[in-house]
Amino acid sequence: MWWSFLKAVKNREHRVAPTTWVVAIAAVVYTVAPIDLIPELVLGPLGFVDDIGVWAIFAVLFAREQRRWQDGLQSN
């Protein structure tokens, strides 16, 4: 059902909180930026922990936005 949510965001039927947009952009930038808190080159697979953490925060905010959207549908 997340595809319906994304479609609603695209069609401007649901306004996403600015915090969620900031975290989404930060997650993408942090993932591709050459600067890293825990470098993968030094620590190997353990270096992905900080990247996963940033994406986990985004996933929580994304789920919150989806719940807000579903609650809005049910109240109409």
ABEGO torsion letter per residue (X at the ends): XAAAAAAAAAAGABBBBAAAAAAAAAAAAAAABABBABBAAAAEAAAAAAAAAAAAAAAAAAAAAAAAAAAAAAAX
